[in-house]
Every structure is written in structure tokens, then in C-alpha cells.
Amino acid sequence: MEGDIAVAKAKRIVIKVGTSTLTDDNHRLAPDKVEKLASEIVELRRRGKEVILVSSGAIGAGIGKLNLKQRPRDIKLLQATAAVGQSILMSTYDRYFSAYGQTIAQLLLTHADFLSRQRYLNLRNTLLTLLKSGVIPIVNENDTTAVDEIKVGDNDNLSALVASNLEADLLIILTDTDGLFTRDPRRSKRAELIPVVRDITPEIERIADRGEKTSSVGGMRTKIEAAKLAMNAGIPVIIANGAEENILLRIVEGEPVGTRFLPRKSDRMNDREHWIRFISPPRGRIKVDEGAKAALVAKGGSLLPSGIIEVEGAFMPGDIVSITDSRGIEFARGITNYSSVEIEKIKGLQTGDIKRVLGHKEYDEVVYRGNLYLIEEQDEDGDEDERGDVRREDSTQDRLSWNQLSRLSDSA
């Protein structure tokens, strides 16, 4: 089976573990569950796998330390609980990983680390350096500062972003159910496990919304969103029950456990295209004439000022911009070399006029072809068909809206 082959060959694996997989019935951190997870991950390392762990559980650890009777509802108290619990969570991980001689590292992230291209690259370089050194990075949402995100839950989507950032071979999401079911298995005996998903259809999303939730904050909906993001980046995803014995080893050995989400395409994208298409929302819009559109789409060219008709929004060099045709329909996105103010002055002009008008000219191109991605056209069914990147060595698909990502946080 195609999915089995991808899993068997996976070398770089991102594992997301939810709060329910690490805590007891009172939402407190359970050391025995941490020990189980650590032992399985160490065994993966012994088999030559690179592992990045995206872990919830800081709030659960804080609940136990502060002797709270229930999970706090007040945002400020949640943040304080997370601050107390984060050090406990990491010390617990360190205790059990150290017992196997395994070094770990902690990374606390927010969405801002992905929005900024430089911070995005710094994160990637740090993670790659840790992996090369044999260290297991343990990533978590920075709940002490992420006010909006903590309200709903986002470590599911964070794991997909990390997997895409590192061009991982596999994303495993461990939760407290056996995978995605046709119905809520806790409420219906007619519930059936869905073993393979090849596309996140509206029906799959409806299934996730119909009460198919874990006992933690994020629920199945955020896991489906994460699976969609990873699949669109060419990464297979498996949602499985973290309480099952040796679940990680059984997954990498090809045992058909959980629900497998298979990518639409086998081709992969590099980190620049991923950042342009998935991560950073457009800061403004550039409308171009038909000649410029043809140069970008058919000829693989760069965007020059001569083809620009109109500029909308305020943006700076290095920001992502949306590129539309004369009808206002978006067909590309890219990293701009000039600000909106500068482009307003040079639109419609030849490249030789840039220095005369602006007093400087670092680039002939407003958007260089290597920093540009062509958007796929919508077909009649609402699905997207690949139109093709002007660079051809990269590819990608849908973009999970940043509005969706910015709503989410300390997840299941």
C-alpha cells in the first residue's frame, strides 16, 4: 500500500502528543505516561529516525503543581499555570530521556516565529542543527504569551507547521482515540474507524465537527486542519491512540493502526515556497496587466514595474504580496523587493527609470521569479488543479488560512 511505503521509509518524524496522552483523569501530568512516550521515542532514535516532539501538557503539569481542582478558565490564570507547568513538563521529560542517555532541547514558539521569514529560517536552522547533533527537540506553544491562541488549542497545527518547516517525512498525532471515526465511538456502536483519508473533503470536516472530540482542548477538528496542512505539504499523517502499547513502533513498522492521511502528490516543496504559500498572509495586493500575467504564468518571468497597474495596502520589502490580474483575480503570491510606497511611484515604468524616480535601485524586479508562486485554479467542484510554479523545482497545494491558525492553541 502506498501509505505503508511512505511510513516505512520515513526518517524524519514529527510526533505531536496531546494533553490527554500525558495526563490522568484529573488533567494532571502522569509521569508513567511520559516514561512510556520517552522509551518509544528513544527506540525510534536507535532505529535511525530523527524525531521532533511537539508536546502539550504544560497546563496539566501546572494544575498538579498548584493543586488546582480543575483546568482554569480565566486566560490569565491559564497562562500562569502554563508558566509553572512548563518547567515541570520539561524536567519530567529530561528525567526519563536522560535515563536512556538521550539529550533533549526545549523550543517555545508562537505564530510570530513563522510569520517572519528570518525567524522562520532561524527556527529551521536551529532544529536541523539539533537533529544533526542527535538531540531531540521538544516544541510547545508559548502559552505564557500567546493570549488568543490559548483559548482554543493549536499544538496540532503547530506540529504541521514544524513538519513542513523541516520537510519531515511523517507527522504522527497521538491522541486518546484510535483515529477518525464515522461517528463518535463513545456515543454510537455504529461508529467505524476510517483507516485511510486521501483528501480532506467537506464530509470529513463535518465528521470532525460532529462531536468527534478528544477530552482535551483542541479536539478532532484541529487535527483534521493539521492533517490538511501537512498533506498539502506532501507529508503523510497518522492519527492514533497514544495509550496503545508500543504505538510509535507499530506505526513505523507499518502496522495499520489509526487513520492515515495520504498526501495528494508525491512531489515536495522547499521551505521558501512553503512559507510563501502556507505561512505568511499577503500584506498587500499588486494588480498587473495581461502582458505581465502572461510573462509570469507562461514564460516563467519575474514581475517588473512596467506591468503593474495598481497597488493596494501598505507593505515593506520582504513582505508577501498577492498578485492579481486586471480583473482583480489572484493568480500568484511572492516576496516583494519594494515597498508599497515605492511601487506606487514606479508602476508602469521601465526598469531603467527606477533609480531616477526612487533615487536608488537594488533590483530590476518587483518580485523575482524565484520568490514567486502561482496559485492553482479552482475547478468546477471547488477543488484545485495544479497550474504550475514558474520555477518548476518546487510545488505545493492549498493554504490553510492564517485566520484559522491564529484562532487556535494548547491543544489535545
C-alpha positions in Angstrom: 0.0 0.0 0.0 1.3 3.5 -0.9 0.9 4.8 2.7 2.8 1.8 4.1 5.7 2.5 1.8 5.9 6.2 2.9 5.7 5.3 6.6 8.4 2.6 6.3 10.8 4.9 4.6 10.2 7.9 6.9 13.4 9.1 8.5 12.5 12.5 9.9 9.3 12.2 12.0 7.4 14.9 13.9 5.3 13.4 16.8 2.6 15.5 18.4 1.4 14.3 21.7 -1.7 15.7 23.3 -2.6 16.7 26.8 -4.9 13.6 27.2 -1.9 11.3 26.3 0.2 12.8 29.1 -2.3 13.4 31.9 -4.5 11.5 34.2 -8.3 11.7 34.7 -7.8 14.8 36.8 -5.9 16.6 34.0 -2.6 16.3 35.9 0.7 15.2 34.4 1.2 11.5 34.6 4.9 10.6 34.9 4.3 7.0 33.8 2.8 8.2 30.5 5.8 10.4 29.9 8.1 7.5 30.6 6.2 5.3 28.1 6.5 8.0 25.4 10.2 8.6 26.1 11.0 4.9 25.8 9.3 4.6 22.5 10.9 7.7 21.0 14.4 6.5 22.2 13.8 3.2 20.4 12.9 5.2 17.2 16.2 7.0 17.6 18.0 3.7 17.9 16.5 2.7 14.6 18.0 5.7 12.9 15.0 8.0 13.0 15.2 11.7 13.6 12.4 12.8 16.0 10.9 16.1 16.8 8.4 16.1 19.6 5.6 18.7 19.7 4.2 18.4 23.2 1.2 19.8 25.1 0.9 19.2 28.8 2.4 22.3 30.4 -1.0 23.4 31.8 -1.6 19.9 33.0 1.7 19.9 34.9 0.9 23.3 36.3 -2.5 22.1 37.5 -0.8 19.4 39.6 1.9 21.7 41.0 -0.6 24.3 42.0 -3.0 21.7 43.3 -5.9 23.1 41.3 -9.1 21.1 41.3 -9.9 21.7 37.6 -8.4 23.3 34.5 -8.6 27.1 34.9 -11.0 29.0 32.6 -9.5 32.5 33.1 -6.9 33.3 30.4 -4.5 35.0 32.9 -4.7 32.0 35.2 -4.2 29.6 32.3 -1.0 31.5 31.3 0.3 31.5 34.9 -0.5 27.8 35.2 1.4 27.1 31.9 4.4 29.1 33.2 4.5 27.0 36.3 3.9 23.7 34.4 6.3 24.2 31.6 9.5 23.7 33.7 7.9 20.7 35.4 7.0 19.2 32.0 10.5 19.6 30.7 12.1 18.4 33.9 9.9 15.3 33.7 10.9 14.7 30.1 14.6 15.3 30.9 14.4 12.7 33.7 13.1 9.9 31.5 15.1 10.7 28.4 18.3 11.1 30.4 17.7 7.6 31.8 18.3 6.4 28.3 21.2 8.8 27.7 19.2 10.9 25.3 19.6 14.7 25.3 16.6 16.9 24.7 16.1 20.6 23.9 13.2 23.0 24.5 11.7 25.4 22.0 8.7 27.6 22.9 7.1 29.1 19.8 4.4 31.5 18.7 2.9 32.2 15.3 5.2 35.2 15.0 8.1 32.8 14.7 6.6 31.6 11.4 5.3 34.9 10.1 8.8 36.5 9.9 10.9 35.0 7.1 14.1 35.5 9.1 12.7 33.9 12.3 11.3 31.1 10.2 14.7 30.4 8.8 16.4 30.7 12.2 13.9 28.2 13.6 14.6 25.8 10.7 18.4 26.1 11.2 18.2 25.6 14.9 16.0 22.4 14.5 18.3 21.0 11.9 21.4 21.6 14.0 19.8 19.9 17.0 18.8 16.9 14.9 22.3 16.7 13.4 23.7 16.7 16.9 21.5 13.8 17.9 19.3 16.0 20.2 15.5 15.6 20.4 13.8 19.0 20.1 10.7 19.3 22.2 8.4 22.1 20.9 5.4 23.7 22.6 3.3 26.8 22.1 4.5 29.6 24.3 1.3 29.7 26.3 2.6 32.3 28.7 2.4 35.0 25.9 0.0 33.5 23.3 -3.2 35.1 24.7 -5.5 34.4 21.8 -4.2 31.0 20.9 -4.5 29.6 24.4 -8.3 29.9 24.2 -8.9 27.0 21.8 -5.8 24.9 21.1 -3.1 24.9 18.4 -0.3 22.4 19.0 -2.0 20.2 16.3 -1.5 22.9 13.7 1.9 23.8 15.3 3.1 20.3 14.7 2.1 20.5 11.0 3.9 23.8 10.6 7.0 22.3 12.2 6.8 19.3 10.0 6.5 21.5 6.9 9.3 23.7 8.1 11.6 20.7 8.4 10.3 18.9 5.3 9.5 15.9 7.6 8.7 12.5 6.1 5.9 11.8 8.5 3.6 13.5 11.1 2.2 11.4 13.9 -0.6 12.9 16.1 -1.2 10.9 19.3 -4.5 11.4 21.0 -7.0 9.5 23.2 -9.0 7.9 20.3 -8.0 5.2 17.8 -8.3 7.7 14.9 -11.0 9.3 12.9 -14.4 7.6 13.1 -17.6 7.9 11.0 -19.4 8.7 14.3 -18.4 9.5 17.9 -17.3 6.0 19.1 -18.2 7.0 22.7 -21.8 7.6 21.7 -22.6 5.2 18.9 -21.9 1.5 18.4 -22.2 2.1 14.6 -19.0 4.2 14.7 -16.4 2.8 12.2 -12.8 3.7 12.1 -11.8 5.4 8.8 -8.4 3.7 8.0 -7.3 6.0 5.1 -8.1 9.5 4.1 -6.8 10.8 0.7 -8.5 14.1 0.7 -10.0 16.4 3.4 -13.4 16.7 1.9 -16.3 18.7 3.4 -17.7 15.4 4.7 -14.5 14.7 6.6 -14.7 18.1 8.1 -18.3 17.6 9.1 -17.4 14.3 10.8 -14.8 16.1 12.8 -17.3 18.7 13.8 -20.0 16.2 14.9 -18.7 15.7 18.4 -15.7 13.6 17.4 -13.5 15.2 20.1 -10.9 14.2 22.5 -11.0 15.0 26.2 -8.6 17.9 25.7 -9.0 21.3 24.2 -8.2 21.1 20.5 -10.5 18.2 19.5 -10.6 16.3 16.2 -11.3 19.4 14.2 -7.8 20.9 14.8 -6.3 17.5 14.0 -8.1 17.5 10.7 -6.8 21.0 10.0 -3.3 19.9 10.8 -3.6 16.9 8.6 -4.8 19.1 5.7 -1.8 21.4 6.1 0.7 18.6 6.3 -0.9 16.7 3.4 -0.7 19.8 1.2 3.0 20.0 2.0 3.4 16.4 0.8 3.6 14.9 4.3 1.6 11.8 5.3 -0.1 12.0 8.7 -1.3 9.3 11.1 -3.7 10.0 14.0 -3.6 7.2 16.5 -4.2 6.4 20.2 -1.2 7.3 22.3 -2.3 4.9 25.1 -1.8 1.9 22.9 1.3 -0.2 23.8 4.3 0.5 21.5 2.1 2.6 19.3 5.0 4.5 17.7 7.0 1.4 16.9 3.9 -0.3 15.4 3.3 2.7 13.2 6.8 2.8 11.8 6.8 -1.0 11.3 3.8 -0.5 9.0 1.0 -1.9 11.2 -2.3 -0.5 10.0 -3.3 1.4 13.2 -5.1 4.7 13.5 -6.2 6.8 10.5 -3.7 7.5 7.7 -3.9 10.8 5.8 -2.1 10.4 2.5 -0.7 13.4 0.5 -2.3 14.3 -2.8 1.1 14.3 -4.5 4.5 12.7 -4.1 6.4 15.9 -5.0 7.6 18.0 -2.2 8.2 21.8 -1.8 11.1 23.6 -0.3 10.9 25.8 2.7 10.7 29.1 0.7 7.6 28.0 -1.2 6.0 26.6 1.9 6.5 30.0 3.7 5.1 32.0 0.8 2.1 29.8 0.2 1.2 28.5 3.6 2.6 30.6 6.4 2.7 34.4 5.8 -0.5 36.1 4.8 -0.3 38.7 2.0 0.3 42.2 3.3 -1.0 43.9 0.2 -2.0 43.4 -3.4 -0.4 44.2 -6.8 -2.7 44.3 -9.8 -0.9 43.7 -13.2 -1.9 43.9 -16.8 -2.4 40.8 -19.1 1.1 41.1 -20.5 2.7 40.8 -17.1 0.4 37.9 -16.2 1.4 36.1 -19.3 5.1 36.7 -18.6 4.7 35.2 -15.1 2.4 32.3 -16.0 3.5 31.2 -19.4 7.1 32.4 -19.6 8.3 31.9 -16.1 9.4 35.5 -15.8 9.7 38.0 -12.9 7.3 40.8 -12.1 8.7 44.1 -13.5 7.3 47.5 -12.7 6.2 48.1 -16.3 3.3 45.6 -16.0 1.9 46.9 -12.7 -1.5 48.7 -12.8 -2.4 49.3 -9.2 -1.1 48.8 -5.6 -3.3 48.2 -2.6 -2.4 48.0 1.1 0.8 49.0 3.0 3.7 46.7 2.9 7.5 46.7 3.1 10.3 44.9 1.2 10.4 41.3 2.2 6.6 41.0 2.8 4.3 38.6 0.9 2.1 40.2 -1.6 -0.9 39.0 -3.6 -0.6 39.4 -7.4 -3.9 39.7 -9.3 -4.8 40.2 -12.9 -6.7 43.2 -14.3 -10.0 41.7 -13.1 -8.7 41.5 -9.5 -8.4 37.7 -9.5 -5.4 36.5 -7.6 -3.1 34.2 -9.6 0.2 34.4 -7.7 1.9 35.4 -4.5 5.5 36.4 -3.9 8.1 38.2 -1.8 8.3 41.9 -2.8 11.6 43.7 -3.3 10.0 47.1 -2.9 7.5 48.8 -0.5 4.0 49.7 -1.5 5.0 53.4 -1.5 7.9 52.7 -3.8 5.9 50.6 -6.2 3.2 53.3 -6.4 5.9 55.6 -7.7 7.4 53.2 -10.3 4.4 51.3 -11.5 4.1 51.3 -15.3 7.7 52.4 -15.7 10.7 50.6 -17.3 13.4 49.2 -15.0 15.8 51.9 -16.3 13.6 54.5 -14.7 13.6 53.0 -11.1 16.8 54.8 -9.9 15.7 58.1 -11.4 12.4 58.0 -9.6 13.4 56.4 -6.3 17.0 57.6 -6.1 18.2 54.0 -5.7 17.7 50.7 -7.4 18.6 47.4 -5.7 16.6 45.2 -8.0 15.1 45.4 -11.5 12.3 43.0 -10.4 9.5 44.0 -8.1 9.0 40.2 -7.4 11.8 37.9 -8.5 10.6 34.7 -10.2 12.5 32.6 -7.5 10.3 34.2 -4.8 7.0 33.8 -6.6 4.4 31.0 -6.5 1.5 30.6 -8.9 -1.9 30.0 -7.3 -3.8 27.0 -8.5 -7.1 27.5 -10.4 -10.4 26.3 -8.9 -12.2 23.7 -10.9 -16.0 23.3 -11.1 -16.1 21.1 -8.0 -14.3 23.6 -5.9 -11.1 21.6 -5.8 -7.8 23.0 -7.0 -5.8 21.8 -10.0 -2.1 22.5 -10.3 -1.3 25.2 -12.7 2.4 25.0 -12.2 5.1 27.1 -10.5 7.3 29.3 -12.7 10.3 27.7 -11.0 9.2 24.1 -11.6 11.6 22.6 -8.9 9.0 23.4 -6.2 5.3 22.6 -5.8 2.5 23.0 -3.2 -1.2 23.0 -2.9 -3.9 24.6 -0.7 -3.2 27.2 2.0 -4.7 26.9 5.5 -5.9 30.4 6.2 -3.9 32.3 8.9 -7.2 33.3 10.4 -7.8 29.6 11.2 -4.3 29.2 12.6 -4.4 32.3 14.8 -7.6 31.1 16.5 -6.0 28.0 17.9 -3.6 26.8 21.0 -2.6 24.5 23.9 -4.2 21.6 22.2 -5.1 18.0 22.7 
